Amino acid sequence: MRLAGVRFGAAVCCAAMGLAGCASATGGTEGGAQKAPTSPSASAAGSASGSASGSASGSTQTPTADLSAGAVLQRARAAGAAVSSFTMSFTDTPDPADPDQLPLSAHLSWDRAGHCVGQVSIAGRGSAELVVSGGTTWLKPDARFARAEFGPTAAAMLAGKYLKGPSADRHFADVSTTTDEDQQDLCQAGVVTLSIPDEDDQLSTRLGRATVGGVPTVDILPDGKGTTDTFIAAEGTPYLIQSGKQGGIAFTDYGRPVAFQLPPADQTVDVSRLPRG
């Protein structure tokens, strides 16, 4: 599928940030799930305390809230490029003119090793657990999701199990984000959003201040086609807190370890075993 607010070229992911989510990753231990997320305000509080300790050691950096729009974006990109992990949440509202879009919601955690884990759901079609690593996807659908996406025969095969296959496989298209060149896991939408694509920082606009998820932010509108309100933490580390207004992508848990574990082999069904159709 194409996310309504996130359309990007394959090269942008690596070029914009140099994050390892664009590269393959392997490893992990078997059996288990990710940790529960903390709130945006808790994440911001940790960032603020880190910033305060830097000030105590002699830093005289201008507060983010006092910078120009372009300078805020540049500082936020630098902060984003240094993160080891994040959690992203969104509910995508389909464009009625684009039949490829679905009402998808997701709560996913990414780390620099390229792991992507969490929950996805499609309105009217159920939900599924998602695990991605090294170009391989494991999807554990509930019964409703399995029937809607793969049909009744496949749903019976997948009861309580993960569907495993290459992330670019067509069976994972509805829980992936696509470009003109390829299909990638949903966390890559977060990686690109965190890079804050912009045509010219000097033409960006400050829209004021706002509190988002309990975090004081600066609202910036980057320059370029398709850009949207970009809320940057005004205090502490200038992380991107949310891209877009209602229905935007929200970011939390910067730097929190992602509890990635490979699903056990005896709980997986290879995508090649699904009925053709």
C-alpha positions, 0 to 999 in steps of 0.5 A, spaced: 500 500 500 501 507 499 501 511 506 497 517 504 502 522 507 508 518 506 511 517 499 518 516 498 523 514 493 528 508 495 534 512 495 531 517 500 531 512 506 539 511 505 541 518 503 537 522 508 539 519 514 544 514 513 540 509 518 541 502 518 534 501 517 535 501 509 540 495 510 539 488 511 540 485 518 540 479 521 540 475 528 535 475 534 533 470 539 527 465 539 520 466 542 517 473 545 515 480 543 516 487 544 516 491 550 510 496 552 511 503 550 512 509 554 508 516 553 511 521 548 511 526 555 516 520 558 520 520 552 521 528 552 522 528 559 528 523 558 531 528 553 530 534 557 534 531 562 539 529 558 539 536 555 540 539 562 546 535 563 549 538 557 547 545 559 551 544 566 557 542 563 558 549 559 553 548 553 550 555 551 546 552 545 540 557 543 534 554 545 530 550 539 524 554 541 528 561 539 531 558 532 528 560 525 524 555 522 530 552 517 534 552 523 529 548 527 529 543 522 536 542 521 537 541 528 531 536 528 534 532 523 541 531 526 537 529 532 534 524 528 540 521 525 543 520 531 537 515 534 538 508 536 531 506 536 524 509 536 516 507 536 512 510 531 504 510 531 499 512 526 492 511 523 492 512 515 486 515 512 486 513 505 485 518 499 478 516 496 481 517 489 487 512 490 484 505 491 491 502 493 490 505 500 487 502 506 485 504 513 491 502 516 493 503 523 500 501 526 504 501 532 511 499 531 518 500 534 524 500 529 532 500 531 538 501 528 539 494 526 533 494 522 528 491 526 521 493 526 516 490 530 509 491 533 502 491 531 498 493 525 491 493 523 486 494 517 479 497 519 474 492 517 479 486 516 482 485 523 489 485 526 496 482 526 503 482 529 509 484 525 516 482 525 521 484 520 529 483 520 534 482 514 529 483 509 524 477 512 517 479 514 513 474 519 506 476 520 501 473 525 494 475 523 488 474 527 483 469 524 479 475 521 485 478 518 488 472 515 481 470 512 480 477 509 488 477 506 489 470 504 482 466 504 479 461 508 484 455 506 490 459 508 487 462 514 486 455 517 494 454 516 495 460 519 491 459 525 496 461 531 502 462 527 506 467 523 507 467 515 514 468 513 517 470 507 521 476 503 518 483 505 517 484 498 513 478 497 506 480 494 502 477 500 505 483 505 503 488 500 497 491 505 502 492 511 508 495 507 509 501 504 511 502 497 515 506 492 516 507 485 521 502 485 520 497 491 516 495 497 519 496 504 517 495 511 512 500 514 518 502 519 521 505 513 516 510 512 518 512 519 525 513 517 524 517 512 519 521 516 524 522 521 529 525 516 524 531 514 524 531 507 524 539 505 526 542 498 529 549 501 530 550 509 530 557 508 523 557 505 520 553 511 515 557 516 514 557 523 507 556 525 507 557 532 507 553 538 503 547 540 503 541 545 503 534 542 502 528 546 504 532 553 510 535 549 511 542 548 513 543 540 515 548 535 510 547 529 514 548 522 511 547 515 517 545 511 518 547 504 516 543 498 510 539 495 506 534 500 509 537 506 505 537 512 506 540 519 512 538 523 512 538 530 519 538 533 520 538 541 521 545 543 525 543 550 531 538 551 533 534 545 529 537 538 526 530 536 520 530 531 514 528 535 509 528 530 509 529 523 502 531 520 496 534 525 490 529 526 492 522 523 499 524 523 505 519 525 507 520 532 514 518 535 516 516 542 521 512 545 527 515 542 533 510 544 529 505 548 531 498 546 527 494 542 525 487 544 526 483 538 526 476 538 525 471 532 519 467 532 520 460 533 521 456 526 515 451 529 510 457 529 511 459 522 508 458 515 513 459 509 509 464 504 511 459 499 506 454 502 500 458 501 495 456 496 496 460 489 490 465 487 
